[in-house]
Structure formats: structure tokens, C-alpha cells
Amino acid sequence: MQTNFAPEQLSNPRLAEADRILKRCVHCGLCTAVCSTYVVLGDERDSPRGRIYLIKDMLERGTEHAPTQQVRHHIDRCLTCLSCMTTCPSGVDYLHLVDVARAEIEERTTRSFKDRALRRLLAFVIPYPRRFRLALKAVPLVRPLVPLLERIGLKEVAAMLSLAPPSIVTREARFGGAGTAVTHSERRARVILATGCAQQVLRPDINDATIRLLARRGVDVVVAHGAGCCGAIVQHMGQEEEAKRHAQRNIDAWSKEIGRGQIDAIIVNASGCGTTVKDYGHMLRGDSAYAERAERVSSLTKDVSEFLHDYQLGAPERWSSVRVAYHSACSLQHGQRIHDEPRALLKQAGFAVVDVPEGHICCGSAGTYNILQPEIANQLKKRKADNIRSTRADVVAAGNIGCITQLAGGLDIPLVHTVELLDWAYGGPTPAGLEHLTPFVTDVPKPRRQIEDYIET
């Protein structure tokens, strides 16, 4: 693609990066066939190719021209599912191009009061577990207002209330704070676990299952003091500087642990977070105080399935005839290019694994997308739920808390994290909601330890 930036524009690192990315696009249109928003909307402007043209025009016009409402509308409707990047034969770095566009839009336009207030609320609450937990406790009091909120034009607030679980887990994860879960087996590795933000509140059992599984198999698991949200929530809303602050805080916390002894990996069990943490090196490449450490953190980061696939778990302690539909989160299959590892682990653990039709299409979660764009998100959720039902599975496994939360309201099939099933197979407790499947599981009795037995704070 030919670009027309003025020389003074290219002195801006952000625009220089966009120029390099834009020049790789050859307008072939292969991306449109796999774009989730184009599939459901059929509008070229809601395809990667269409958005690339809009972004190019916006950036070339310069800062003296504010981004148009049309540009903002169609960029806001992008899921950042990155299916286009998996398909693109030219290697167009759409992820970083749309990040540039969102940052420019947030800096150069003024949104409506409602949009500003909602985005600030999301950025203030979701990345902070205590605030998020308090907010969810208040949801039952206002949930009856959902129909009214929809009628008066507050559909985003209604969507936020509808997505909240009927009840929240009243306890934090058993391993909720900083410290180390020490293996009682021969130590084979030492890792840092990124415990995340929303996941701690919505499904604390995921972190528990991760720690149990790793510690049972000879891995010391460190949770670093001071680490928190990865920054993905605000990054996808165009709040670039706030995202960097989240990244810097995590890098500071994890670097201290790296300095105390060998760390074999930084484990992330929410794939949306993993995609962002693996991008810290790029995000902070221009920050002399953080660039080197950010690159080190990114190079150490692995999705939990990625780490376990290269790690011999051995034979499971339970065998089952449970049929598992594996939902491949966009952030895992497109963002991190991890496809086969979770399926292989589940099969090795004795489960019958089936793929979901149209697996490359997004479920509509995408961070806060299902709140900010509820109509499109609901169309995608229904499409995904219908495809999952067609598998006639007993349970759905996914590697991302966003997908689990999004699909929970559209399915009568239980949803769990992949690592919860693995923990179950290798000696852990039955995941919540799967108690009815225990008759289909053959237990091989062995002495087991609870997670508390591993904790050394």
C-alpha cells in the first residue's frame, strides 16, 4: 500500500511504525473472510482491509484534523481478535496498527459524556480485584433495572449488569496473595504465576488449579508482590499510557523475583493477558528504563498450556469418558499462535476432545467489547453457542476467563478452564459444575495434598 506521510510526520515514532505496517498491505482481501465483524455485519468498513484504509486516511490527514465519527465508529467495532493476522499472507501487523489508531483517537477526539464515563468506570474497576469484587456485590441490587436501562439508551450498562455472574465467589483464591507454593516432589522448575485481575474475582479456582497442578508435578510457583492487571483492558480502549503503567508495575514486581533466583517461565493462565504480556517488549521498546527488562519478561512468558506441553506430566490419576469441546480463544490461537497444545494435553489426560465448528470466529468477549458493543457481541455469542451445542459435548474447555464469562450466559453446558480439567485428571478436586460427571471418571487412588500444603509465604 502506498502511503503519503509528510517527512515531519514520520519523525513521530508512532506514525513511523504505522507507515511501516501500512506498506505491507497488498489489498488482497483474504482477511475479510475470517473477520468476525465482517462475517456478521457484511460491511467492508468493518473488515481489516476497510479499517486499514480508514486508519491510513486518519493518520495521513494529520493532527490538525480530528478523526471522524465514521473512523471512530468502525475502529471501536473491531474485536482485536487477530484472525486477520493469522490469515494475512503479507504479514501485516494489524495488532499494532489498530493500537496506534486507538491511541490517536483517544488523544484527538472527545467522546460523549456517556462514553467517557463508561470507559473511565471500566478502567477504574475491572483491573483492580478489590474494587471489582465490591462492584459485583452491588450488582444484585440493580440487576432488576436492566430492561429500564436498555429503554433509556444505557445498553452498555445493561450489558455490564447482564454479564455479571448471578453470585460471586465469596472467598479469594486459597493462594490469594504473594508467596511461593513449594513442590514436595523433586524440583524440576521454578515459575512466576501472573494471577491477573478479573479472573481472581470471577473464577479464583483457575489460579488454585494452576498452582496445584504445577506444584504436584515438581514446579515451585511464585506469586510476586505488587503484580496486577496486565494492562490489556485499558490498552484495547486506547489508553496507552495507562497500559504502560500496568506493564511497568508488573515488570518491577517480576524482575525482583527474577533477581532472587532462577525463573524458568512466567506463566499466564488467561490468554488475553498472555498476548499482552508477551508484547511488553514492543510496548516499552522506547522506554530506556524498562525496554531491556520488558523484553526479558516477554521472552519468559508462556501460556500455561504452552509450558505444560513441553513438560512431562506423566499418566493421569483419573481416566474419563467425558467429551470435551475445546473452545480456542482468539488471543491464544491468533494472538499467541498456540493451536494444538491445549488439545494435546486434554487428550493425554484421557478426555475425548472435539473441535468447535467455525473455531476461528470470535465469541464476542474481547476484553470489554461485550460491554461497549453489546449487539455485535451477542450475535457472536449466539453463533458460537450454537456451534458448541452441535458438538454434543459434556463440558466446554477454554483458556481465557473472558470467553468463559461471555459464553456462560448462552450455554447450558458447563464451562471450565483447560487447566481445571487437567488438575482434575492429575489428582485435583472436581471442578465446580462438573459434579454430575464423576460417574464417568475412573479414580486411581493416590495420596493427595491440598493447595494449602504447598504454600510457603
KAUR-V230381 format. One record per pair of residues at least 12 apart in sequence whose ideal C-beta (glycine too) atoms are under 7 Angstrom apart, sorted by the first residue. I is the first residue (numbers start at 1). GAP is how many residues later the second one is. If there is no record, write none. Layout:
I/GAP  I/GAP
This chain:
1/21  1/22  1/24  1/26  3/16  3/19  3/20  3/53  3/57  4/56  5/14  5/55  9/53  13/273  14/86  15/44  17/79  17/83  18/41  18/79  18/82  21/71  21/72  21/75  21/76  22/30  22/34  24/66  24/67  24/68  25/27  25/65  25/67  26/64  27/22  28/61  29/20  30/57  30/58  30/59  31/16  31/17  31/18  31/53  31/56  31/57  32/15  32/17  34/49  34/50  34/53  34/326  35/12  35/13  35/48  35/49  36/43  36/45  36/47  36/325  36/326  36/344  37/40  37/41  37/42  37/339  39/322  40/336  40/339  40/340  45/29  46/28  46/31  48/36  48/46  50/24  51/23  51/24  51/27  52/45  54/17  54/20  55/42  55/46  58/13  58/43  58/46  59/45  63/45  66/42  66/43  67/37  67/38  67/41  67/42  72/33  72/37  75/23  75/26  75/27  75/30  76/296  76/297  77/296  77/299  78/20  79/283  79/287  79/290  80/15  80/18  80/156  80/286  81/249  81/253  81/281  81/285  82/12  82/13  82/248  82/252  82/253  83/247  83/251  83/277  85/249  86/248  96/186  99/136  102/136  103/135  103/137  105/133  106/132  106/133  118/38  119/118  122/111  122/246  122/249  123/110  123/111  123/114  123/116  123/119  126/71  126/72  126/107  127/70  127/101  127/102  127/106  127/119  128/69  129/68  129/71  129/72  132/65  132/66  132/69  133/35  133/68  136/28  136/32  136/65  137/31  139/22  139/25  142/19  143/18  146/12  146/15  146/16  155/219  156/215  156/216  156/218  159/211  159/212  159/215  160/211  162/247  163/207  163/208  163/242  165/37  168/33  169/35  172/28  172/32  173/27  173/31  173/34  173/35  174/34  174/277  174/278  175/32  175/33  175/36  175/48  175/276  175/280  177/46  178/45  178/46  178/47  179/44  179/276  179/277  179/278  180/40  180/41  180/42  180/276  181/30  181/34  181/39  181/40  181/273  181/274  182/38  182/272  182/274  183/32  183/35  183/36  183/37  183/271  184/265  185/32  185/33  186/32  187/31  187/33  188/30  188/31  189/29  189/30  189/75  190/30  190/32  190/71  190/72  190/73  190/74  191/23  191/28  191/30  191/31  191/72  191/73  191/74  191/75  191/76  192/30  192/32  192/62  192/65  192/71  192/74  192/75  193/14  193/17  193/18  193/28  193/29  193/30  193/74  194/33  194/36  194/72  194/73  194/74  194/79  194/83  195/12  195/28  196/74  196/77  197/31  197/32  198/203  199/71  199/202  202/199  202/203  203/198  203/201  203/214  205/215  205/226  205/227  206/63  206/195  206/211  206/213  206/214  207/62  208/243  209/208  209/210  209/211  209/214  209/219  210/57  210/59  210/94  210/209  211/240  211/243  212/211  212/216  212/239  213/206  213/209  213/210  213/213  213/215  215/239  216/210  216/211  217/96  222/35  224/29  224/30  224/32  224/33  225/28  226/23  226/26  226/27  227/23  227/26  227/27  228/18  228/21  228/22  229/17  230/16  230/20  230/43  230/46  230/47  231/12  231/15  231/16  231/45  232/40  232/41  232/44  232/135  233/134  233/135  234/12  235/41  236/131  236/132  237/131  243/40  244/39  244/40  247/33  247/36  247/37  247/47  248/42  251/29  251/39  251/42  251/43  251/46  254/12  254/43  255/38  263/37  265/35  265/37  265/42  266/31  266/34  266/35  267/35  267/37  267/40  268/33  268/35  268/36  269/35  269/148  269/150  270/130  270/131  271/32  271/58  271/60  271/61  271/64  271/65  271/128  271/129  272/59  272/95  272/128  272/130  274/27  274/29  274/57  274/62  275/56  275/60  275/61  277/20  277/21  277/24  278/20  278/23  278/58  279/19  280/14  280/17  280/18  281/13  281/14  281/17  303/29  303/33  303/35  303/96  304/115  305/33  305/36  305/37  305/40  305/94  305/113  306/32  306/35  308/37  309/32  309/35  309/36  313/35  313/113  316/33  316/34  316/109  316/110  317/108  317/109  317/110  317/127  317/129  318/106  318/107  318/123  318/124  318/125  318/126  319/31  319/123  320/30  320/31  320/120  320/121  321/31  321/119  322/29  322/30  322/72  322/73  322/115  322/118  323/29  323/31  323/70  323/71  324/22  324/27  324/28  324/29  324/69  324/71  324/73  324/97  325/29  325/31  325/63  325/66  325/68  325/71  326/16  326/17  326/20  326/27  326/29  326/30  326/71  327/29  327/61  327/69  327/70  327/71  327/76  328/31  329/69  329/70  329/71  329/74  330/32  331/69  332/67  332/68  342/57  342/76  345/77  346/51  346/72  346/75  349/72  349/73  349/76  349/77  350/75  351/70  354/37  354/39  356/31  356/32  356/35  357/30  357/33  358/29  361/22  361/23  362/18  363/17  363/18  363/21  363/40  363/43  363/44  364/12  364/13  364/14  364/16  364/17  364/42  365/37  365/38  365/40  365/41  367/35  370/36  381/25  381/26  381/29  382/28  384/23  385/22  385/25  385/26  388/23  388/25  393/20  394/43  395/18  395/19  395/21  395/39  395/42  396/15  396/17  396/19  397/19  397/21  397/24  398/17  398/19  398/20  399/18  399/19  404/13  414/19  414/20  416/15  416/17  416/18  427/19  427/21
